[in-house]
Amino acid sequence: MTPKPGDVLVSNQTATVEYDVSIVGGPLDSSGAHYTAAVDRARTLAAERRVDAWLTEDHVHFLQIAFCRHAIDERV
């Protein structure tokens, strides 16, 4: 599984402690956040937008950290 357009993505491309939070196919939401803050922000955004959230360190491997799209789809 990989992120879909509109999903929230937490990424770290520089091997530092700073992460970016962005919308796949959209704008950067925040930059320079530490891991915990970035993951919390991504989960909040995913719940608000009713999409999933993902974490990547290399833009090749993805870990799903919030499952909001599927949960919303099941309720309908």
DSSP file (Angstrom, degrees, kcal/mol; ACC not computed):
  #  RESIDUE AA STRUCTURE BP1 BP2  ACC     N-H-->O    O-->H-N    N-H-->O    O-->H-N    TCO  KAPPA ALPHA  PHI   PSI    X-CA   Y-CA   Z-CA
    1    1 A M              0   0    0      0, 0.0    61,-0.2     0, 0.0    63,-0.0   0.000 360.0 360.0 360.0 144.6    0.0    0.0    0.0
    2    2 A T        -     0   0    0     59,-0.1    59,-0.0    61,-0.0    62,-0.0  -0.924 360.0 -76.9-137.6 162.7    1.1    3.5   -0.8
    3    3 A P        -     0   0    0      0, 0.0     3,-0.0     0, 0.0     6,-0.0  -0.261  41.5-144.9 -61.5 146.0   -0.3    7.0   -0.2
    4    4 A K    >   -     0   0    0      1,-0.1     3,-2.4    48,-0.1    20,-0.3  -0.717  38.9 -75.8-103.5 159.5   -3.1    8.2   -2.4
    5    5 A P  T 3  S+     0   0    0      0, 0.0    20,-0.2     0, 0.0    -1,-0.1  -0.320 122.8  27.9 -54.1 134.7   -3.6   11.8   -3.6
    6    6 A G  T 3  S+     0   0    0     18,-2.4    19,-0.1     1,-0.4    45,-0.1   0.117  92.3 124.0  96.7 -19.9   -5.0   13.8   -0.7
    7    7 A D    <   -     0   0    0     -3,-2.4    17,-3.2    16,-0.1     2,-0.4  -0.246  66.5-109.9 -67.4 162.4   -3.4   11.6    2.0
    8    8 A V  E     -Ab  23  53A   0     44,-2.5    46,-2.3    15,-0.2     2,-0.4  -0.797  32.8-162.3 -96.9 136.2   -1.1   13.2    4.7
    9    9 A L  E     -Ab  22  54A   0     13,-3.2    13,-2.5    -2,-0.4     2,-0.5  -0.976  12.7-162.6-126.8 127.4    2.6   12.3    4.5
   10   10 A V  E     +Ab  21  55A   0     44,-2.9    46,-2.4    -2,-0.4     2,-0.3  -0.934  27.3 176.1-102.0 124.5    5.2   12.7    7.1
   11   11 A S  E     -Ab  20  56A   0      9,-2.4     9,-2.8    -2,-0.5     2,-0.4  -0.947  28.9-169.5-135.7 153.6    8.7   12.6    5.6
   12   12 A N        +     0   0    0     44,-1.1     3,-0.2    -2,-0.3     7,-0.1  -0.888  16.1 163.3-139.7 103.9   12.3   12.9    6.5
   13   13 A Q  S    S+     0   0    0     -2,-0.4    -1,-0.1     1,-0.1     6,-0.1   0.609  70.4  55.7 -97.3 -13.5   14.6   13.2    3.5
   14   14 A T  S    S-     0   0    0      4,-0.3    -1,-0.1     2,-0.1     3,-0.1   0.362 100.2-118.6-107.3   6.0   17.7   14.5    5.2
   15   15 A A  S    S+     0   0    0      1,-0.2     2,-0.2    42,-0.2    -2,-0.0   0.868  76.1 119.2  57.4  38.3   18.4   12.0    8.0
   16   16 A T  S    S-     0   0    0      2,-0.3    -1,-0.2     0, 0.0    -2,-0.1  -0.539  82.7 -99.2-115.1-173.5   17.9   14.7   10.7
   17   17 A V  S    S+     0   0    0     -2,-0.2    18,-0.4    -3,-0.1     2,-0.4   0.381  93.6  97.6 -89.4   4.6   15.4   14.9   13.5
   18   18 A E        -     0   0    0     16,-0.1    -2,-0.3    17,-0.0     2,-0.3  -0.812  54.2-169.8-101.2 133.5   13.2   17.3   11.5
   19   19 A Y  E     - C   0  33A   0     14,-3.2    14,-1.7    -2,-0.4    13,-0.4  -0.859  14.1-137.9-119.7 152.1   10.2   16.0    9.6
   20   20 A D  E     -A   11   0A   0     -9,-2.8    -9,-2.4    -2,-0.3     2,-0.5  -0.851   8.9-154.4-105.0 145.6    7.9   17.6    7.0
   21   21 A V  E     +AC  10  30A   0      9,-2.9     8,-2.8    -2,-0.4     9,-2.0  -0.989  29.2 156.7-118.3 123.9    4.1   17.2    7.0
   22   22 A S  E     -AC   9  28A   0    -13,-2.5   -13,-3.2    -2,-0.5     2,-0.5  -0.911  44.1-111.1-142.1 167.8    2.5   17.5    3.6
   23   23 A I  E >   -A    8   0A   0      4,-2.1     3,-2.8    -2,-0.3   -15,-0.2  -0.896  44.3-110.0 -99.6 128.8   -0.6   16.6    1.6
   24   24 A V  T 3  S+     0   0    0    -17,-3.2   -18,-2.4    -2,-0.5   -17,-0.1  -0.419 106.3   6.4 -61.4 122.1    0.1   14.2   -1.2
   25   25 A G  T 3  S+     0   0    0      1,-0.3    -1,-0.3    -2,-0.2   -21,-0.0   0.568 129.3  69.9  79.9   9.7   -0.3   16.2   -4.4
   26   26 A G  S <  S-     0   0    0     -3,-2.8    -1,-0.3     1,-0.2     2,-0.0  -0.533  88.2 -42.5-138.6-157.4   -0.8   19.3   -2.4
   27   27 A P        -     0   0    0      0, 0.0    -4,-2.1     0, 0.0     2,-0.4  -0.256  53.3-101.2 -80.4 161.4    0.9   21.9   -0.2
   28   28 A L  E     -C   22   0A   0     -6,-0.2    -6,-0.3     1,-0.2     3,-0.1  -0.666  30.3-167.7 -73.1 129.6    3.4   21.5    2.6
   29   29 A D  E     -     0   0A   0     -8,-2.8     2,-0.3    -2,-0.4    -7,-0.2   0.893  65.0 -11.5 -88.2 -47.0    1.6   21.8    5.9
   30   30 A S  E     -C   21   0A   0     -9,-2.0    -9,-2.9     3,-0.0    -1,-0.4  -0.991  58.7-159.5-153.9 157.0    4.6   22.2    8.2
   31   31 A S  E     +     0   0A   0     -2,-0.3   -11,-0.2   -11,-0.2    -9,-0.0  -0.976  67.4  29.5-139.1 149.3    8.3   21.7    8.2
   32   32 A G  E    S+     0   0A   0    -13,-0.4     2,-0.2    -2,-0.3   -12,-0.2   0.617  75.4 146.4  81.8  12.7   11.0   21.2   10.8
   33   33 A A  E     -C   19   0A   0    -14,-1.7   -14,-3.2     1,-0.1    -1,-0.3  -0.534  50.4-114.7 -81.0 148.8    8.8   19.4   13.3
   34   34 A H     >  -     0   0    0    -16,-0.2     4,-2.8    -2,-0.2     5,-0.3  -0.409  39.3 -94.6 -75.5 162.0   10.3   16.6   15.5
   35   35 A Y  H  > S+     0   0    0    -18,-0.4     4,-2.7     1,-0.2     5,-0.3   0.867 121.7  45.5 -46.9 -55.5    9.0   13.1   15.0
   36   36 A T  H  > S+     0   0    0      1,-0.2     4,-2.4     2,-0.2    -1,-0.2   0.911 115.9  45.9 -61.2 -44.7    6.3   13.1   17.7
   37   37 A A  H  > S+     0   0    0      2,-0.2     4,-2.4     1,-0.2    -1,-0.2   0.895 113.7  49.7 -65.3 -40.2    4.9   16.5   16.7
   38   38 A A  H  X S+     0   0    0     -4,-2.8     4,-2.5     2,-0.2    -2,-0.2   0.918 112.5  46.4 -65.8 -43.9    4.9   15.6   13.0
   39   39 A V  H  X S+     0   0    0     -4,-2.7     4,-2.4    -5,-0.3     5,-0.2   0.914 113.0  49.8 -65.9 -42.7    3.1   12.3   13.6
   40   40 A D  H  X S+     0   0    0     -4,-2.4     4,-2.1    -5,-0.3    -2,-0.2   0.923 112.2  48.0 -60.1 -44.6    0.5   14.0   15.8
   41   41 A R  H  X S+     0   0    0     -4,-2.4     4,-2.7     1,-0.2    -2,-0.2   0.909 111.5  50.4 -63.6 -42.8   -0.1   16.7   13.3
   42   42 A A  H  X S+     0   0    0     -4,-2.5     4,-2.7     1,-0.2    -2,-0.2   0.910 110.4  48.7 -62.6 -43.0   -0.4   14.2   10.5
   43   43 A R  H  X S+     0   0    0     -4,-2.4     4,-2.1     2,-0.2    -1,-0.2   0.890 112.3  49.1 -65.0 -38.8   -2.9   12.1   12.4
   44   44 A T  H  X S+     0   0    0     -4,-2.1     4,-2.4    -5,-0.2    -2,-0.2   0.944 112.9  46.7 -64.8 -48.0   -5.0   15.2   13.2
   45   45 A L  H  X S+     0   0    0     -4,-2.7     4,-2.8     1,-0.2     5,-0.2   0.905 110.9  52.8 -60.5 -42.4   -5.0   16.4    9.6
   46   46 A A  H  X>S+     0   0    0     -4,-2.7     5,-2.0     1,-0.2     4,-1.2   0.911 110.5  46.9 -61.4 -42.9   -5.9   12.9    8.4
   47   47 A A  H  <5S+     0   0    0     -4,-2.1    -1,-0.2     2,-0.2    -2,-0.2   0.915 114.4  47.2 -65.4 -42.4   -8.9   12.8   10.8
   48   48 A E  H  <5S+     0   0    0     -4,-2.4    -2,-0.2     1,-0.2    -1,-0.2   0.896 120.1  38.1 -64.6 -40.8  -10.0   16.3    9.7
   49   49 A R  H  <5S-     0   0    0     -4,-2.8    -1,-0.2    -5,-0.2    -2,-0.2   0.520 106.3-125.6 -90.3  -7.0   -9.7   15.5    6.0
   50   50 A R  T  <5S+     0   0    0     -4,-1.2     2,-0.2     1,-0.2    -3,-0.2   0.918  71.6 113.6  59.9  47.2  -11.0   11.9    6.3
   51   51 A V      < -     0   0    0     -5,-2.0    17,-0.7    -6,-0.2    -1,-0.2  -0.719  68.9 -92.3-130.7-178.5   -7.9   10.5    4.6
   52   52 A D  E     - D   0  67A   0     -2,-0.2   -44,-2.5    16,-0.2     2,-0.4  -0.582  29.5-138.6 -95.8 162.9   -5.0    8.3    5.7
   53   53 A A  E     -bD   8  66A   0     13,-1.6    12,-2.5   -46,-0.2    13,-1.5  -0.954  18.7-170.0-123.5 145.6   -1.6    9.3    7.0
   54   54 A W  E     -bD   9  64A   0    -46,-2.3   -44,-2.9    -2,-0.4     2,-0.4  -0.910  13.5-147.1-134.5 155.9    1.7    7.8    6.1
   55   55 A L  E     +bD  10  63A   0      8,-2.3     8,-2.4    -2,-0.3     2,-0.3  -0.985  20.6 172.5-123.8 135.4    5.3    8.0    7.3
   56   56 A T  E     -b   11   0A   0    -46,-2.4   -44,-1.1    -2,-0.4     6,-0.1  -0.998  24.9-176.4-141.9 147.1    8.4    7.6    5.0
   57   57 A E  S    S+     0   0    0      4,-0.5   -42,-0.2    -2,-0.3    -1,-0.1   0.541  95.4  19.1-107.8 -17.5   12.1    8.0    5.5
   58   58 A D  S    S-     0   0    0      3,-0.5     4,-0.1   -47,-0.0   -45,-0.1   0.380  95.3-116.7-137.5   2.0   13.1    7.4    1.8
   59   59 A H  S    S+     0   0    0      2,-0.4     3,-0.1     1,-0.1    -3,-0.0   0.691 105.7  75.0  60.6  21.0    9.9    8.0   -0.3
   60   60 A V  S    S+     0   0    0      1,-0.4     2,-0.4     0, 0.0    -1,-0.1   0.601  91.6  46.6-120.2 -42.9   10.2    4.3   -1.3
   61   61 A H  S    S-     0   0    0    -59,-0.0    -3,-0.5     2,-0.0    -4,-0.5  -0.880  70.6-168.1-107.3 135.4    8.9    2.6    1.8
   62   62 A F        -     0   0    0     -2,-0.4     2,-0.5   -61,-0.2    -6,-0.2  -0.968  12.1-161.0-128.7 140.0    5.7    3.8    3.6
   63   63 A L  E     -D   55   0A   0     -8,-2.4    -8,-2.3    -2,-0.4     2,-0.5  -0.983  22.5-132.3-118.3 122.7    4.2    3.0    6.9
   64   64 A Q  E     +D   54   0A   0     -2,-0.5   -10,-0.3   -10,-0.2     3,-0.1  -0.632  28.8 172.8 -77.2 123.7    0.5    3.8    7.4
   65   65 A I  E     +     0   0A   0    -12,-2.5     2,-0.3    -2,-0.5   -11,-0.2   0.488  65.3  33.6-112.8  -7.2    0.1    5.7   10.7
   66   66 A A  E     -D   53   0A   0    -13,-1.5   -13,-1.6   -24,-0.0     2,-0.3  -0.980  57.4-162.3-148.1 140.1   -3.6    6.7   10.5
   67   67 A F  E  >  +D   52   0A   0     -2,-0.3     4,-0.8   -15,-0.2   -15,-0.2  -0.550  42.4 131.3-120.3  63.1   -6.5    4.8    8.9
   68   68 A C  H  >  +     0   0    0    -17,-0.7     4,-1.8    -2,-0.3   -16,-0.2   0.812  64.6  57.2 -90.6 -31.5   -9.2    7.5    8.5
   69   69 A R  H  > S+     0   0    0     -3,-0.2     4,-2.4     2,-0.2     5,-0.2   0.953 109.9  44.0 -65.6 -49.8  -10.3    6.9    4.9
   70   70 A H  H  > S+     0   0    0      1,-0.2     4,-2.1     2,-0.2    -1,-0.2   0.895 112.4  52.7 -64.0 -41.3  -11.2    3.3    5.3
   71   71 A A  H  X S+     0   0    0     -4,-0.8     4,-0.9     1,-0.2    -1,-0.2   0.886 111.7  46.2 -62.9 -38.9  -13.0    3.9    8.6
   72   72 A I  H >X S+     0   0    0     -4,-1.8     4,-0.9     1,-0.2     3,-0.6   0.919 110.6  53.1 -68.5 -44.1  -15.1    6.7    7.0
   73   73 A D  H >< S+     0   0    0     -4,-2.4     3,-0.5     1,-0.2    -2,-0.2   0.858 106.1  53.7 -60.4 -36.5  -15.9    4.5    3.9
   74   74 A E  H 3< S+     0   0    0     -4,-2.1    -1,-0.2     1,-0.2    -2,-0.2   0.782 103.6  56.3 -70.4 -26.9  -17.2    1.6    6.2
   75   75 A R  H <<        0   0    0     -4,-0.9    -1,-0.2    -3,-0.6    -2,-0.2   0.723 360.0 360.0 -77.2 -20.9  -19.6    3.9    8.0
   76   76 A V    <<        0   0    0     -4,-0.9    -1,-0.2    -3,-0.5    -2,-0.2   0.455 360.0 360.0 -83.4 360.0  -21.4    5.0    4.7
